[in-house]
Amino acid sequence: MAALLPVGLPDDWQVLIDSSVKELDEVIIGGGRVDAKFKTTPQILAQLPHAKFVDQLAK
């Protein structure tokens, strides 16, 4: 079963993640507000509906 994350995105939106994120132990994601952030792992992010790791996305 996929983990449910409170990212606030519609289930049909594609989530693009730079491939270099896979090398990290933890990541912090969230909205523009300071209190709208949470810590997770790249493995959990990969479980988001329509998540896709893309090489050199951040360049």
mmJSON file of the N, C-alpha and C atoms, coordinates in Angstrom:
{"data_MODEL":{"atom_site":{
"group_PDB":["ATOM","ATOM","ATOM","ATOM","ATOM","ATOM","ATOM","ATOM","ATOM","ATOM","ATOM","ATOM","ATOM","ATOM","ATOM","ATOM","ATOM","ATOM","ATOM","ATOM","ATOM","ATOM","ATOM","ATOM","ATOM","ATOM","ATOM","ATOM","ATOM","ATOM","ATOM","ATOM","ATOM","ATOM","ATOM","ATOM","ATOM","ATOM","ATOM","ATOM","ATOM","ATOM","ATOM","ATOM","ATOM","ATOM","ATOM","ATOM","ATOM","ATOM","ATOM","ATOM","ATOM","ATOM","ATOM","ATOM","ATOM","ATOM","ATOM","ATOM","ATOM","ATOM","ATOM","ATOM","ATOM","ATOM","ATOM","ATOM","ATOM","ATOM","ATOM","ATOM","ATOM","ATOM","ATOM","ATOM","ATOM","ATOM","ATOM","ATOM","ATOM","ATOM","ATOM","ATOM","ATOM","ATOM","ATOM","ATOM","ATOM","ATOM","ATOM","ATOM","ATOM","ATOM","ATOM","ATOM","ATOM","ATOM","ATOM","ATOM","ATOM","ATOM","ATOM","ATOM","ATOM","ATOM","ATOM","ATOM","ATOM","ATOM","ATOM","ATOM","ATOM","ATOM","ATOM","ATOM","ATOM","ATOM","ATOM","ATOM","ATOM","ATOM","ATOM","ATOM","ATOM","ATOM","ATOM","ATOM","ATOM","ATOM","ATOM","ATOM","ATOM","ATOM","ATOM","ATOM","ATOM","ATOM","ATOM","ATOM","ATOM","ATOM","ATOM","ATOM","ATOM","ATOM","ATOM","ATOM","ATOM","ATOM","ATOM","ATOM","ATOM","ATOM","ATOM","ATOM","ATOM","ATOM","ATOM","ATOM","ATOM","ATOM","ATOM","ATOM","ATOM","ATOM","ATOM","ATOM","ATOM","ATOM","ATOM","ATOM","ATOM","ATOM","ATOM","ATOM","ATOM"],
"id":[1,2,3,4,5,6,7,8,9,10,11,12,13,14,15,16,17,18,19,20,21,22,23,24,25,26,27,28,29,30,31,32,33,34,35,36,37,38,39,40,41,42,43,44,45,46,47,48,49,50,51,52,53,54,55,56,57,58,59,60,61,62,63,64,65,66,67,68,69,70,71,72,73,74,75,76,77,78,79,80,81,82,83,84,85,86,87,88,89,90,91,92,93,94,95,96,97,98,99,100,101,102,103,104,105,106,107,108,109,110,111,112,113,114,115,116,117,118,119,120,121,122,123,124,125,126,127,128,129,130,131,132,133,134,135,136,137,138,139,140,141,142,143,144,145,146,147,148,149,150,151,152,153,154,155,156,157,158,159,160,161,162,163,164,165,166,167,168,169,170,171,172,173,174,175,176,177],
"type_symbol":["N","C","C","N","C","C","N","C","C","N","C","C","N","C","C","N","C","C","N","C","C","N","C","C","N","C","C","N","C","C","N","C","C","N","C","C","N","C","C","N","C","C","N","C","C","N","C","C","N","C","C","N","C","C","N","C","C","N","C","C","N","C","C","N","C","C","N","C","C","N","C","C","N","C","C","N","C","C","N","C","C","N","C","C","N","C","C","N","C","C","N","C","C","N","C","C","N","C","C","N","C","C","N","C","C","N","C","C","N","C","C","N","C","C","N","C","C","N","C","C","N","C","C","N","C","C","N","C","C","N","C","C","N","C","C","N","C","C","N","C","C","N","C","C","N","C","C","N","C","C","N","C","C","N","C","C","N","C","C","N","C","C","N","C","C","N","C","C","N","C","C","N","C","C","N","C","C"],
"label_atom_id":["N","CA","C","N","CA","C","N","CA","C","N","CA","C","N","CA","C","N","CA","C","N","CA","C","N","CA","C","N","CA","C","N","CA","C","N","CA","C","N","CA","C","N","CA","C","N","CA","C","N","CA","C","N","CA","C","N","CA","C","N","CA","C","N","CA","C","N","CA","C","N","CA","C","N","CA","C","N","CA","C","N","CA","C","N","CA","C","N","CA","C","N","CA","C","N","CA","C","N","CA","C","N","CA","C","N","CA","C","N","CA","C","N","CA","C","N","CA","C","N","CA","C","N","CA","C","N","CA","C","N","CA","C","N","CA","C","N","CA","C","N","CA","C","N","CA","C","N","CA","C","N","CA","C","N","CA","C","N","CA","C","N","CA","C","N","CA","C","N","CA","C","N","CA","C","N","CA","C","N","CA","C","N","CA","C","N","CA","C","N","CA","C","N","CA","C","N","CA","C","N","CA","C","N","CA","C"],
"label_alt_id":[null,null,null,null,null,null,null,null,null,null,null,null,null,null,null,null,null,null,null,null,null,null,null,null,null,null,null,null,null,null,null,null,null,null,null,null,null,null,null,null,null,null,null,null,null,null,null,null,null,null,null,null,null,null,null,null,null,null,null,null,null,null,null,null,null,null,null,null,null,null,null,null,null,null,null,null,null,null,null,null,null,null,null,null,null,null,null,null,null,null,null,null,null,null,null,null,null,null,null,null,null,null,null,null,null,null,null,null,null,null,null,null,null,null,null,null,null,null,null,null,null,null,null,null,null,null,null,null,null,null,null,null,null,null,null,null,null,null,null,null,null,null,null,null,null,null,null,null,null,null,null,null,null,null,null,null,null,null,null,null,null,null,null,null,null,null,null,null,null,null,null,null,null,null,null,null,null],
"label_comp_id":["MET","MET","MET","ALA","ALA","ALA","ALA","ALA","ALA","LEU","LEU","LEU","LEU","LEU","LEU","PRO","PRO","PRO","VAL","VAL","VAL","GLY","GLY","GLY","LEU","LEU","LEU","PRO","PRO","PRO","ASP","ASP","ASP","ASP","ASP","ASP","TRP","TRP","TRP","GLN","GLN","GLN","VAL","VAL","VAL","LEU","LEU","LEU","ILE","ILE","ILE","ASP","ASP","ASP","SER","SER","SER","SER","SER","SER","VAL","VAL","VAL","LYS","LYS","LYS","GLU","GLU","GLU","LEU","LEU","LEU","ASP","ASP","ASP","GLU","GLU","GLU","VAL","VAL","VAL","ILE","ILE","ILE","ILE","ILE","ILE","GLY","GLY","GLY","GLY","GLY","GLY","GLY","GLY","GLY","ARG","ARG","ARG","VAL","VAL","VAL","ASP","ASP","ASP","ALA","ALA","ALA","LYS","LYS","LYS","PHE","PHE","PHE","LYS","LYS","LYS","THR","THR","THR","THR","THR","THR","PRO","PRO","PRO","GLN","GLN","GLN","ILE","ILE","ILE","LEU","LEU","LEU","ALA","ALA","ALA","GLN","GLN","GLN","LEU","LEU","LEU","PRO","PRO","PRO","HIS","HIS","HIS","ALA","ALA","ALA","LYS","LYS","LYS","PHE","PHE","PHE","VAL","VAL","VAL","ASP","ASP","ASP","GLN","GLN","GLN","LEU","LEU","LEU","ALA","ALA","ALA","LYS","LYS","LYS"],
"label_asym_id":["A","A","A","A","A","A","A","A","A","A","A","A","A","A","A","A","A","A","A","A","A","A","A","A","A","A","A","A","A","A","A","A","A","A","A","A","A","A","A","A","A","A","A","A","A","A","A","A","A","A","A","A","A","A","A","A","A","A","A","A","A","A","A","A","A","A","A","A","A","A","A","A","A","A","A","A","A","A","A","A","A","A","A","A","A","A","A","A","A","A","A","A","A","A","A","A","A","A","A","A","A","A","A","A","A","A","A","A","A","A","A","A","A","A","A","A","A","A","A","A","A","A","A","A","A","A","A","A","A","A","A","A","A","A","A","A","A","A","A","A","A","A","A","A","A","A","A","A","A","A","A","A","A","A","A","A","A","A","A","A","A","A","A","A","A","A","A","A","A","A","A","A","A","A","A","A","A"],
"label_entity_id":["1","1","1","1","1","1","1","1","1","1","1","1","1","1","1","1","1","1","1","1","1","1","1","1","1","1","1","1","1","1","1","1","1","1","1","1","1","1","1","1","1","1","1","1","1","1","1","1","1","1","1","1","1","1","1","1","1","1","1","1","1","1","1","1","1","1","1","1","1","1","1","1","1","1","1","1","1","1","1","1","1","1","1","1","1","1","1","1","1","1","1","1","1","1","1","1","1","1","1","1","1","1","1","1","1","1","1","1","1","1","1","1","1","1","1","1","1","1","1","1","1","1","1","1","1","1","1","1","1","1","1","1","1","1","1","1","1","1","1","1","1","1","1","1","1","1","1","1","1","1","1","1","1","1","1","1","1","1","1","1","1","1","1","1","1","1","1","1","1","1","1","1","1","1","1","1","1"],
"label_seq_id":[1,1,1,2,2,2,3,3,3,4,4,4,5,5,5,6,6,6,7,7,7,8,8,8,9,9,9,10,10,10,11,11,11,12,12,12,13,13,13,14,14,14,15,15,15,16,16,16,17,17,17,18,18,18,19,19,19,20,20,20,21,21,21,22,22,22,23,23,23,24,24,24,25,25,25,26,26,26,27,27,27,28,28,28,29,29,29,30,30,30,31,31,31,32,32,32,33,33,33,34,34,34,35,35,35,36,36,36,37,37,37,38,38,38,39,39,39,40,40,40,41,41,41,42,42,42,43,43,43,44,44,44,45,45,45,46,46,46,47,47,47,48,48,48,49,49,49,50,50,50,51,51,51,52,52,52,53,53,53,54,54,54,55,55,55,56,56,56,57,57,57,58,58,58,59,59,59],
"pdbx_PDB_ins_code":[null,null,null,null,null,null,null,null,null,null,null,null,null,null,null,null,null,null,null,null,null,null,null,null,null,null,null,null,null,null,null,null,null,null,null,null,null,null,null,null,null,null,null,null,null,null,null,null,null,null,null,null,null,null,null,null,null,null,null,null,null,null,null,null,null,null,null,null,null,null,null,null,null,null,null,null,null,null,null,null,null,null,null,null,null,null,null,null,null,null,null,null,null,null,null,null,null,null,null,null,null,null,null,null,null,null,null,null,null,null,null,null,null,null,null,null,null,null,null,null,null,null,null,null,null,null,null,null,null,null,null,null,null,null,null,null,null,null,null,null,null,null,null,null,null,null,null,null,null,null,null,null,null,null,null,null,null,null,null,null,null,null,null,null,null,null,null,null,null,null,null,null,null,null,null,null,null],
"Cartn_x":[0.84,0.0,0.884,0.548,1.326,1.071,2.088,1.946,1.135,0.302,-0.464,0.284,0.569,1.285,0.383,0.413,-0.43,0.179,0.356,0.985,-0.029,-1.297,-2.321,-2.373,-1.944,-1.99,-3.093,-3.746,-4.718,-4.024,-4.735,-4.152,-3.679,-4.224,-3.84,-2.702,-2.134,-0.997,0.28,1.107,2.401,3.355,4.08,5.043,6.434,7.197,8.546,9.547,10.48,11.481,12.845,13.779,15.122,15.723,16.362,16.938,17.971,18.645,19.653,19.043,17.743,17.054,17.119,17.184,17.24,18.453,19.509,20.735,20.653,19.62,19.478,18.796,19.114,18.455,17.082,16.982,15.733,15.571,14.319,14.009,12.916,12.895,11.836,11.065,9.766,8.921,7.791,7.192,6.058,5.71,4.758,4.279,5.097,4.596,5.313,5.354,4.457,4.415,5.407,5.978,6.951,6.328,5.076,4.425,3.804,4.054,3.495,4.587,5.456,6.574,6.596,7.15,7.357,8.557,9.12,10.301,9.858,10.448,10.144,11.378,11.226,12.331,12.018,13.052,12.807,11.971,12.129,11.37,9.871,9.522,8.111,7.595,8.399,7.983,7.717,8.496,8.335,6.985,6.343,5.048,3.868,4.136,3.054,2.47,1.164,0.583,1.263,1.644,2.251,3.615,4.333,5.677,6.652,7.581,8.56,9.899,10.957,12.303,12.862,13.415,13.906,15.373,16.252,17.658,17.83,18.661,19.059,17.879,16.828,15.657,16.016,16.885,17.227,18.251,18.761,19.789,19.182],
"Cartn_y":[-1.18,0.0,1.242,2.201,3.44,4.316,5.027,5.962,7.167,7.662,8.855,10.059,11.009,12.215,13.42,14.336,15.535,16.601,16.295,17.259,18.173,17.867,18.75,18.84,17.815,17.81,16.866,17.196,16.268,14.949,13.84,12.522,12.365,13.153,12.986,13.911,14.699,15.562,14.749,14.928,14.275,15.002,14.245,14.806,14.477,15.501,15.309,15.564,14.639,14.71,14.513,15.409,15.256,13.943,13.201,11.888,11.972,13.101,13.233,13.145,13.37,13.283,11.857,10.872,9.467,9.175,9.983,9.771,10.319,11.067,11.684,10.739,10.896,10.112,10.681,12.016,12.686,13.912,14.298,15.523,16.26,17.58,18.394,19.006,18.775,19.339,20.114,20.986,21.725,22.925,23.677,24.871,26.087,27.248,28.482,28.924,28.416,28.807,27.981,28.591,27.909,26.682,26.769,25.655,24.628,24.749,23.828,22.945,22.44,21.607,20.294,19.25,18.001,17.26,16.401,15.628,14.22,13.714,12.372,11.805,10.698,10.074,10.043,9.956,9.847,8.61,7.543,6.319,6.538,7.332,7.644,8.569,9.55,10.438,9.654,8.628,7.819,7.102,6.981,6.307,7.226,8.513,9.426,9.021,9.189,8.881,9.702,9.061,9.695,10.337,9.883,10.408,9.838,10.698,10.265,10.946,10.152,10.692,11.038,12.239,12.738,13.155,12.658,13.026,14.505,15.173,16.567,17.545,17.243,18.134,19.47,19.441,20.651,21.521,21.088,21.875,22.813],
"Cartn_z":[0.0,0.0,0.0,-0.816,-0.899,0.316,0.731,1.838,1.38,2.263,1.958,2.501,1.639,2.041,1.862,2.806,2.708,1.813,0.55,-0.344,-1.019,-0.939,-1.478,-2.986,-3.682,-5.142,-5.611,-6.708,-7.274,-7.659,-7.522,-7.807,-9.242,-10.172,-11.575,-12.007,-11.097,-11.432,-11.421,-12.423,-12.458,-11.506,-10.691,-9.744,-10.265,-10.667,-11.194,-10.079,-9.895,-8.832,-9.471,-9.183,-9.727,-9.22,-10.094,-9.743,-8.631,-8.487,-7.428,-6.036,-5.932,-4.639,-4.089,-4.975,-4.533,-3.661,-3.78,-3.019,-1.593,-1.279,0.035,1.02,2.298,3.343,3.672,3.698,4.027,3.137,2.924,2.195,2.951,2.802,3.387,2.242,2.237,1.188,1.836,1.076,1.6,0.762,1.301,0.626,1.007,0.664,0.901,2.35,3.18,4.587,5.402,6.426,7.282,7.955,8.348,9.052,8.108,6.817,5.831,5.239,6.081,5.63,6.429,5.819,6.558,5.993,6.839,6.467,6.063,4.993,4.516,3.821,3.139,2.423,0.924,0.092,-1.351,-1.703,-0.946,-1.226,-1.025,-0.033,0.192,-0.914,-1.315,-2.41,-3.691,-3.924,-5.135,-5.155,-4.001,-3.92,-4.221,-4.415,-4.782,-6.13,-6.291,-7.599,-8.692,-9.755,-10.933,-10.652,-9.622,-9.35,-10.373,-10.804,-11.796,-11.487,-11.379,-11.212,-12.589,-12.701,-13.979,-13.812,-14.679,-14.64,-14.984,-14.221,-14.443,-14.497,-13.776,-13.742,-13.088,-12.074,-11.331,-12.043,-13.193,-13.888,-14.891],
"occupancy":[1.0,1.0,1.0,1.0,1.0,1.0,1.0,1.0,1.0,1.0,1.0,1.0,1.0,1.0,1.0,1.0,1.0,1.0,1.0,1.0,1.0,1.0,1.0,1.0,1.0,1.0,1.0,1.0,1.0,1.0,1.0,1.0,1.0,1.0,1.0,1.0,1.0,1.0,1.0,1.0,1.0,1.0,1.0,1.0,1.0,1.0,1.0,1.0,1.0,1.0,1.0,1.0,1.0,1.0,1.0,1.0,1.0,1.0,1.0,1.0,1.0,1.0,1.0,1.0,1.0,1.0,1.0,1.0,1.0,1.0,1.0,1.0,1.0,1.0,1.0,1.0,1.0,1.0,1.0,1.0,1.0,1.0,1.0,1.0,1.0,1.0,1.0,1.0,1.0,1.0,1.0,1.0,1.0,1.0,1.0,1.0,1.0,1.0,1.0,1.0,1.0,1.0,1.0,1.0,1.0,1.0,1.0,1.0,1.0,1.0,1.0,1.0,1.0,1.0,1.0,1.0,1.0,1.0,1.0,1.0,1.0,1.0,1.0,1.0,1.0,1.0,1.0,1.0,1.0,1.0,1.0,1.0,1.0,1.0,1.0,1.0,1.0,1.0,1.0,1.0,1.0,1.0,1.0,1.0,1.0,1.0,1.0,1.0,1.0,1.0,1.0,1.0,1.0,1.0,1.0,1.0,1.0,1.0,1.0,1.0,1.0,1.0,1.0,1.0,1.0,1.0,1.0,1.0,1.0,1.0,1.0,1.0,1.0,1.0,1.0,1.0,1.0],
"B_iso_or_equiv":[0.0,0.0,0.0,0.0,0.0,0.0,0.0,0.0,0.0,0.0,0.0,0.0,0.0,0.0,0.0,0.0,0.0,0.0,0.0,0.0,0.0,0.0,0.0,0.0,0.0,0.0,0.0,0.0,0.0,0.0,0.0,0.0,0.0,0.0,0.0,0.0,0.0,0.0,0.0,0.0,0.0,0.0,0.0,0.0,0.0,0.0,0.0,0.0,0.0,0.0,0.0,0.0,0.0,0.0,0.0,0.0,0.0,0.0,0.0,0.0,0.0,0.0,0.0,0.0,0.0,0.0,0.0,0.0,0.0,0.0,0.0,0.0,0.0,0.0,0.0,0.0,0.0,0.0,0.0,0.0,0.0,0.0,0.0,0.0,0.0,0.0,0.0,0.0,0.0,0.0,0.0,0.0,0.0,0.0,0.0,0.0,0.0,0.0,0.0,0.0,0.0,0.0,0.0,0.0,0.0,0.0,0.0,0.0,0.0,0.0,0.0,0.0,0.0,0.0,0.0,0.0,0.0,0.0,0.0,0.0,0.0,0.0,0.0,0.0,0.0,0.0,0.0,0.0,0.0,0.0,0.0,0.0,0.0,0.0,0.0,0.0,0.0,0.0,0.0,0.0,0.0,0.0,0.0,0.0,0.0,0.0,0.0,0.0,0.0,0.0,0.0,0.0,0.0,0.0,0.0,0.0,0.0,0.0,0.0,0.0,0.0,0.0,0.0,0.0,0.0,0.0,0.0,0.0,0.0,0.0,0.0,0.0,0.0,0.0,0.0,0.0,0.0],
"pdbx_formal_charge":[null,null,null,null,null,null,null,null,null,null,null,null,null,null,null,null,null,null,null,null,null,null,null,null,null,null,null,null,null,null,null,null,null,null,null,null,null,null,null,null,null,null,null,null,null,null,null,null,null,null,null,null,null,null,null,null,null,null,null,null,null,null,null,null,null,null,null,null,null,null,null,null,null,null,null,null,null,null,null,null,null,null,null,null,null,null,null,null,null,null,null,null,null,null,null,null,null,null,null,null,null,null,null,null,null,null,null,null,null,null,null,null,null,null,null,null,null,null,null,null,null,null,null,null,null,null,null,null,null,null,null,null,null,null,null,null,null,null,null,null,null,null,null,null,null,null,null,null,null,null,null,null,null,null,null,null,null,null,null,null,null,null,null,null,null,null,null,null,null,null,null,null,null,null,null,null,null],
"auth_seq_id":[1,1,1,2,2,2,3,3,3,4,4,4,5,5,5,6,6,6,7,7,7,8,8,8,9,9,9,10,10,10,11,11,11,12,12,12,13,13,13,14,14,14,15,15,15,16,16,16,17,17,17,18,18,18,19,19,19,20,20,20,21,21,21,22,22,22,23,23,23,24,24,24,25,25,25,26,26,26,27,27,27,28,28,28,29,29,29,30,30,30,31,31,31,32,32,32,33,33,33,34,34,34,35,35,35,36,36,36,37,37,37,38,38,38,39,39,39,40,40,40,41,41,41,42,42,42,43,43,43,44,44,44,45,45,45,46,46,46,47,47,47,48,48,48,49,49,49,50,50,50,51,51,51,52,52,52,53,53,53,54,54,54,55,55,55,56,56,56,57,57,57,58,58,58,59,59,59],
"auth_comp_id":["MET","MET","MET","ALA","ALA","ALA","ALA","ALA","ALA","LEU","LEU","LEU","LEU","LEU","LEU","PRO","PRO","PRO","VAL","VAL","VAL","GLY","GLY","GLY","LEU","LEU","LEU","PRO","PRO","PRO","ASP","ASP","ASP","ASP","ASP","ASP","TRP","TRP","TRP","GLN","GLN","GLN","VAL","VAL","VAL","LEU","LEU","LEU","ILE","ILE","ILE","ASP","ASP","ASP","SER","SER","SER","SER","SER","SER","VAL","VAL","VAL","LYS","LYS","LYS","GLU","GLU","GLU","LEU","LEU","LEU","ASP","ASP","ASP","GLU","GLU","GLU","VAL","VAL","VAL","ILE","ILE","ILE","ILE","ILE","ILE","GLY","GLY","GLY","GLY","GLY","GLY","GLY","GLY","GLY","ARG","ARG","ARG","VAL","VAL","VAL","ASP","ASP","ASP","ALA","ALA","ALA","LYS","LYS","LYS","PHE","PHE","PHE","LYS","LYS","LYS","THR","THR","THR","THR","THR","THR","PRO","PRO","PRO","GLN","GLN","GLN","ILE","ILE","ILE","LEU","LEU","LEU","ALA","ALA","ALA","GLN","GLN","GLN","LEU","LEU","LEU","PRO","PRO","PRO","HIS","HIS","HIS","ALA","ALA","ALA","LYS","LYS","LYS","PHE","PHE","PHE","VAL","VAL","VAL","ASP","ASP","ASP","GLN","GLN","GLN","LEU","LEU","LEU","ALA","ALA","ALA","LYS","LYS","LYS"],
"auth_asym_id":["A","A","A","A","A","A","A","A","A","A","A","A","A","A","A","A","A","A","A","A","A","A","A","A","A","A","A","A","A","A","A","A","A","A","A","A","A","A","A","A","A","A","A","A","A","A","A","A","A","A","A","A","A","A","A","A","A","A","A","A","A","A","A","A","A","A","A","A","A","A","A","A","A","A","A","A","A","A","A","A","A","A","A","A","A","A","A","A","A","A","A","A","A","A","A","A","A","A","A","A","A","A","A","A","A","A","A","A","A","A","A","A","A","A","A","A","A","A","A","A","A","A","A","A","A","A","A","A","A","A","A","A","A","A","A","A","A","A","A","A","A","A","A","A","A","A","A","A","A","A","A","A","A","A","A","A","A","A","A","A","A","A","A","A","A","A","A","A","A","A","A","A","A","A","A","A","A"],
"auth_atom_id":["N","CA","C","N","CA","C","N","CA","C","N","CA","C","N","CA","C","N","CA","C","N","CA","C","N","CA","C","N","CA","C","N","CA","C","N","CA","C","N","CA","C","N","CA","C","N","CA","C","N","CA","C","N","CA","C","N","CA","C","N","CA","C","N","CA","C","N","CA","C","N","CA","C","N","CA","C","N","CA","C","N","CA","C","N","CA","C","N","CA","C","N","CA","C","N","CA","C","N","CA","C","N","CA","C","N","CA","C","N","CA","C","N","CA","C","N","CA","C","N","CA","C","N","CA","C","N","CA","C","N","CA","C","N","CA","C","N","CA","C","N","CA","C","N","CA","C","N","CA","C","N","CA","C","N","CA","C","N","CA","C","N","CA","C","N","CA","C","N","CA","C","N","CA","C","N","CA","C","N","CA","C","N","CA","C","N","CA","C","N","CA","C","N","CA","C","N","CA","C","N","CA","C","N","CA","C"],
"pdbx_PDB_model_num":[1,1,1,1,1,1,1,1,1,1,1,1,1,1,1,1,1,1,1,1,1,1,1,1,1,1,1,1,1,1,1,1,1,1,1,1,1,1,1,1,1,1,1,1,1,1,1,1,1,1,1,1,1,1,1,1,1,1,1,1,1,1,1,1,1,1,1,1,1,1,1,1,1,1,1,1,1,1,1,1,1,1,1,1,1,1,1,1,1,1,1,1,1,1,1,1,1,1,1,1,1,1,1,1,1,1,1,1,1,1,1,1,1,1,1,1,1,1,1,1,1,1,1,1,1,1,1,1,1,1,1,1,1,1,1,1,1,1,1,1,1,1,1,1,1,1,1,1,1,1,1,1,1,1,1,1,1,1,1,1,1,1,1,1,1,1,1,1,1,1,1,1,1,1,1,1,1]
}}}
